[in-house]
Amino acid sequence: MDLDKKALTPAKSFKKCDMGILKGSAIALIIAVLIIYFKKNFSNSSQDGIISLNSSYDYIIIGAGSAGCVLANRLSEDPDVSVLILEAGGSEQENPNITIPVASPTLPLSKQDWQFKSVPQKKACLALHDQRSSWPRGRVLGGTSSLNYLQYVRGSRHDYNGWSAEGCTGWSYKDVLPYFIKSENIKIPELHNSDYHGREGYLSVSDGTATPLNKEVYARAMEELGYSTVDCNGKSQIGYCSSQETVQNGERSSTAKAYLRPVMGRNNLHVSMNSHVTKIIIKEKKALGVWFVRDNIKHEIMANKEVIVSAGAVNSPQILMLSGIGPKEHLESLEMKEGKKKEYQRKIDRNIETFSILSILLHPKSRGTINLKSADPFDPPIIDPNYLDHQDDIKTLINGIREVLKLGDTVTFKKIGASSQDPLELYAPQCESHTPNSDDYWICRIRHYTYTLYHPTSTCRMGSKDDPTAVVDPELRLRGIDNLRVVDASVMRNAISGNTNAPTIMIAEKAADMIRNINSVTSMREKTDKL
């Protein structure tokens, strides 16, 4: 027996050793894969290091966000020009959650967020802390495209035709559609052959469907109410549309990842992060360069051709006002250089949650303001969206809520146990004095539980030369100042019918052609002009 046991021992030892080798190999393989993944996605490459800057560049772009990254890519395509893009924040690779779509809720209030808040509201947000609304804005490469919920929505053709009718020549739907197509790399199989979508652009757009409920419940319920399933970025936006998202291979496709990273090695493109622009240098009504602070050191860089402000709908007007361009009385009250009088406007989506559906006010009539808190460029601006100031906004939201409640009464929704009963009624004690489901009840709910979908626009709106509300002309040139443009969501004539990331990218694509004086979409127009 002893001999038999001894004879068996080497075999057992061999099996244990064999299993140990296999486990060790598997662990080593996993570690190797993780190392490659993190080096690819989150390591600080030499491109992210502090670079030595030139004393001047042909183009200086302020803000590496949804528009700025596109401009940096397209302008540096010309090897004969030099481009500098300045970003107040750091690398998007510093936060792994930026890459993961489902981690989007963790990004507001992170280091990569400006963490803006509105002033206390008088007619909205009454149940929120201090009656203030949070305004997340991206302070990172990719800007808010690195923080958003990845929705790819272009808006309605009527939005752009409206811009054109109001004096924004060259911005009709037929004018802008080719630039949407140019930017896009559609990953949704059933849309590959659509004339409304592109397959050669930098920006990946994928199907956001995550559950069979989309087709089996949501689409069928909408059909009961008379709405067919549509491609909301196609011919018509009226109907039910599954989510289209800026995602590639399961990862966020921000403009930093899609547009900037692939070209950061170009010799004529410099990217300077953690660079807070304090002022645009303007002399004799001409933009000459910028001042910015990096590592507590003030830098002055000159622009040979243009300064392009792409800091977003909040920061762009702030930077202009810090540079002496803005409402005259406001600037004088801060004892700043007298500027050109402008009407700064903004528009914002608002939404109220009922069931798990959002009723969104896309075209509010209320108007708000963005002002400087002080002449200190490091002070946040004063944001007053003036939510629900116009009574028509309340009426529109009530109509939207009534439409949403109809979904709960459809046969399809009832099959899964859904109903039109208000699931949040018990959590709205401020409205208990009103009859449930009455207009007064919903007005109370709307005014108390208002919040934003984070899509501010039109703070530097474009318009014709005789439009007193316009800050930039249809070429996006700042009126009255040479060599200065604004290119981002702030130039939108009016808010579009949807999320603003895709339209902002389109604006940057179109602006790049205008700046370079080229037409890169001639061949596309042969198809799109017929749509």
N, C-alpha and C positions, 0 to 999 in steps of 0.2 A: 504493500500500500504506500509505503514511504517513497519507494522508487517511482510508482505511478504518479504521485503528487509532484515529485521533482521533475518528472518527465513532462508534466502538464504546465509547470510554471513558466518555462520559456515561451510557450505558445500564448499564454495569457499575457505575458509581458509584451510580446510582439504585438498583440491586438491592442493593448493599451497604448503602446508606442505609436502604432499605426493611426489610432483614433486621435492621439495627441497631435501628430503631424498634420492630419486632415483639419482638425480644429484650428491649429496654428496657421495653416495655409489660408483657411477661410477668413480668419481674423485679419491676417496680413493683406488679403485681397480687399476686404472691406475698408481697411485703413487706407490702402493705396487709392481706392476709388474716391474716398472722402477727401484725401489730400488733393487729388486732381480736380475734384469738384470745387473745393474751396479756393484753390489757386486760380481756377478759371473765373469764379464768380465773386469772390470776396477778398482776395489778396490785394494789397496795395502795390500795384505795378509801378514801374518807373514813370509811367504816364501820369500817375497820381501824385508824384512827388512835386516839391516846390521847384518851379523852373525859373530860369533867369529871363526876365522880360526885356523886350526891346523898348527903346524910348518912344517909338511910334509904330503904329500899324495902319494899314489902309482902312480897315473896319474894326471898330470896337463894339462888341455886343454886350449889353448889360443884362445879365440874367441867363442862366443855362437851363431854362425850363422847357415847357412844351413847344414854344416858338424858337427860343434861343438855340437849342441844340440842332434844330432843323436848319436854321440860318448858318450856323457854324459849318455844318456839313456842306451845304449848297454853295456858299460863298467861297469856301476853300477848295472847291472843285477847280477853280481857276488858279493854276500854279503861279501866276504872275501877280497875285495879290496876297497880302498878309492879313490874318484875322486873329483877333484876341477876343476870347469870351470870358467874362468875369462872373463868377458865381459866389454869392454871399455865404452859401453853405458848403458842406464838404462832399465827399464821394458817396454815392448811393450804395457802394459796396461795404460801407461801414455798418450797415444795418441789414442782416440777412432777411428780415421780415419783408423788406421791400420787394424782394424777388418772388415771394410766395403770395399768390392772389388771395387766399383765404385769410391771410394775416393782415389784410388791409385795415381792419378795425384797430389794430395796435399802433398804427402810424400817427394819427393825430395826437398831439401833446408830446411827441417824441422829439429828439434832438433835431430831426429833419423837418420839423414844423415851425413856422414863424409864431404859432400860438396866438394869433390875433383874436380879439374879442370886440364885439360891437359895444357902443354905449348903451345904457339902459333904454329899453324901448317903451313907448307910451301906449301903443295900441296893439302890441304883440309881445310874445315871449313872457307873458305875465306870470306864468308858473315856473319859469326858469330862474336859476340863482341870479339875483340882482337884476332880473329881467334883461339879461345880456345873452347874445347869441355867439357861440364859438365860430371862428372863421379859420379853419385849417388852411394853410398855404405852404407849399413845398419850399423848404430852404435846403436844397440839395441838388446835385446834378439830376436833371430830369424835371426839376420843379414839382408841380403838383401832379404831373404824370407819373411820378414815383410814389405818390401817396393815394391817388384816387381809387375808385372802385372799378376801374378798367373798362367802363362802358364806352363802346364805340358808336356814337350817334351823330350823324351829320346835320340833322335838322331838316326842315321842310324847304322845298324849292321856293315856296312863297316867302320864306324869310329873306332869301337873297334877292328875289325879284323885288321885294319891298325896299331893300337897301338901294337897289338901282333906281327905283322910282323916286326915292327921296334924295337923289343927287350923287349917289356913290357909283359913278360911271365905271364899268368894268367889273362889277361885283354881282351881276345877275347869276341865276342858277347855271345857265349855260357857260358863263365865264368861269365859275369856280369848280364845276363838276370835274373837269380834267385834272385839277390839282388834287382833289380827293382821290381819284383813281391813281394818279402818279405816286402818291405817298403809300398806297396800300399793297399789302401782300395777303390776299384773302386765303384763309385756310379752311373755309367751310366748303365741302365738296359740292353741295347743291348750288353754290353760287359761283363756282369756278368759271362757268361760261356766261355769266351775266355781264352785259355791257356796262353795268353801273359799278363794277368792281375791278380792281387791278390785281395783278399777280407778280409784279416786278418791283414793287416799292419796298422801302425799308421797314415799314410798320406792319407787323403781323397782326391779323385779325382772325380770331377763332370763335367757334361755337361755344357759347357760355351755358348751354343746357346741362344741368347737373342732376336732373331727376325726370323720370317718365311722366310726372305730373304736368310738365310743360305741354305735351301734346295730348295726353289722355284726359286732362282736367281743364287746365287754363285755356287752351285753345278752343276746346269744345264749349266751355261756358261762354266765352266771347262770341262764338258762332251763334249760340242761342240768342244773344243780344244783337245779332246782325253784323258782327265784325268778322271779316275773313282774316286768314293768316297772310301776312305780307312780309316782304323784306323792307324793314323800316329805313334802310339806306338805299332803297331802290326807287321805283317809279312813284309809289305813294306811301305816306307814313300813317295813313288811317287804317287801323286794324290791329290785330294781335301779332307781335313780333318777338321771337325768342331773342335772348340776349346775345349780342355780338361784342366780343371783348378783345382788348389789346393784350393778347396772350400768345406766346410761342412755346411749344413743347411744355406746357404746364407752368411756365414762368412769365412774370410780368414783362411786357414789352413797352417800357417807358421810352421817351425820346432819347434819354441818355444811352440806354442799351441799344436801341434801334438805329439811331442816327449818329450819336457822338462817339461812342466807343469804337465803332469800326474804322473811324478816320482820325483818331487821336494821334496817330503816328505821322500824320502829314507834317512836313517841315514848315509849311506856311500857316499852321494853325497852332496857337497856344491856348491852353486852358488854365486859368488861374482860379483856384478854389479858395474859400474862406476870405474872399476879397469883397469887402463891403463898400459899395460905391456911395460916396458922400455928396458928390456934386458933379454936374456936367459943366465943363469950362466953356463959357459963352462970351464972346467979344464981338461987338458990332453986329449983333444979330446973326452970329455964325458959331456953330458948335465946333470947338477946336480939339477937345479931348475930355478926359475925365480925371477926377481925383477919387482914390479909393484907399481903404485901410486894410492892410494884411499883416498879421502878426504885430499889431500895434504900431506899424510903420505906415506913414502916409506916402502914397505913390502918385505920381503924375504921369499919365501916358497920353500922347497926342494922337489924333486921328487924321490921317492924310486925306481920307475921302469922307467917311460918315461915322457918326455915333448912332447906334441903333438901340433903342430902349425896349427890352423884352422882359421886363421884370414882373409882369402880370398886372391884373386889374386893380390891385391894391398898391403895389410898390412902384409901378410906373408913374402914376400921378404924383405919388409922394416924392420920387426923385426929381420930377419936373418942377414941382413946387420948391423943393430945396435948392433948385438951380435958378429960381426966380421966375419961373413960368407957371402961371396959374391965376386964380381969381385975385384981382388987384387989391381989393379991400382986405382980404384975408392975409395976403403977403405983407401988406403994409402994417397990419396989426402985429405982425411978428418982427417988424423992423428989418425986413429982408428987402433985397433989391426989387424995385418995382417991376412987375411982370405984366405980361399981356393978359388982359381980362378974358377969362374963358368960363363957360358953364360946364362944370364937371358933373357928369351924370353917371349913374350906375343902375343896373337892373339885376335882380337876383331871383332864383327859383325858391319857392317855399313849398313845404309839403306837410301834410298832416297824415298820421298813420291810423288807418282803420283796418281791422283784421290784420293781414300781413301785406297790405297793398297801400301804396303811397298815392295820394291825390296831389298832383303837382301843379302849381301855378306857373305856367311857362312864360306868360307875357303880362307881368304885373304893370299896373298903371301908377303905383306908388313910386316915388323917386327919393333917393337918399344922397348922401354926400360923403366924401373922403377929404379930410382936412389934416393939416399938420398940427401936431400937439405942441411943437416948438420948433425952433430952428436947428435943434440937435438932430443930426441924421440917424442917431441910434435910438431915438424915441419912436415908439410905434405910432402910426397915424391914428387919427380919430375917425372911426368908422361908424356912421349912422345910416343904416339901411332904410330907416323910416318905414319899417314893415307895416303893411295893411293900413296905410294912411288913406288910401283911396277906397271908397266904399265898394267900387266895382270888383276889387280884388276879393273881398269877402263873398260877394255874390257868385263869382266864378268858382271859388273853392267849395261853396255849398253845393253848387250844381255838380261839381266833380265828385263830392261825397255821395250825392244821391245816385250817381251812375255806378260808383263802387258798390254801394249797398245792393244794387240790382243783381250783382254777381252772386251774392249770398242766397238769392232766391231762385237761382237757376237749378234745373234738374241735376245738372252735372255736379254742382257744388253740394247739393243736398245728399247726393250719393256718397260723398266722403264725410258727411256729418257737418258741413259748413252751413252757416245760416247768416241772416242779416242782423242778428243780435250783436250789439256793440260790446266787444270783449273788454274794452277799457273803461266802460262806464263807471265801474266801482272805483277807478283810480282818478276820477275827476271830481273831487268834492266841491270845487269852486262852482260847479255847474249844476249842483243838485236841486237848486231852486227852480230850474227850468224843466219843462215837460220833455222827457227823453225823446230824441229824434225830431224835436221841433226845430225851426230855423234859429230861434233864440238860443236853444241848447247848443247847436253846432257853432253859432257865432261865438258863444262863450268858450267852447273847446278850441276853436281856431285861434282866438286871441290869447288863450292861456298857453297852448302847447305848440306854438309856432316854432319851427326851426328850418334851417336852410340846407339845401343840397350842395352848397359850396361852389356855385358857378357864377361869380360876379363878372359883369361885363360892362362895356360902354363908358368907362371912366375917362377915356380919351377918344371919344367916338369920332368916326370919320364923317365927312360931309362935303358938300360943294363949297366953293370959295366964298359964297355969299351967305352961308349958313352960320348964324351967330352961336349955335351950340356945338359946332364942330371944332375939334382940337387938331385933327390931321385931315389932309385932303385925300382923295381916292388913291393917290400914290403912297399914302401913309407918311407923307412928309409933314413935319410940324409946321403949322401955319405961322409965318413971320420969322422963322429961324432956319437958316440954311444948314445943310449937312447934318440934319437931325431927323430921324424917323422913329416912329413907335410901331412895333410889330408884336402883337399879342392879343389876348381876348379883350383888352381895354379899348381897342379900336372898333369893335363891332358896332355897327350903326344902331342896332337893337338886339336884344337877346334872341337867340335862336331857339327853335322848338326842340330842345333836348340838351344833352350834356355838351360841354364846351371844348373838350380835349381835341376831338377830331377836327372841328372847325378851326381851332387855333393852329393846328398843324397845317391845315390847308392854307390859312392866311400866311404862314411863314413860307410855305412852298411858293405861293404866288408872289410874295414880297421879294423873295430871292431872285426871281425872274425880272421883276421890275428894277431892282437894284443893279443887276448885271446887264440889263437892257437886252434880254434874250427872250425867246418864246420856246420853252422846252416841251410844250404839249401840243404842238401843231398837228402831229399825226393823230393824237387822241381826239382832237376836235372834229375830225372827219366823221367819227362815230357818235360822239356825244352831242353834236349839234342836231342830230336826228332824234334824240331821245326826248 
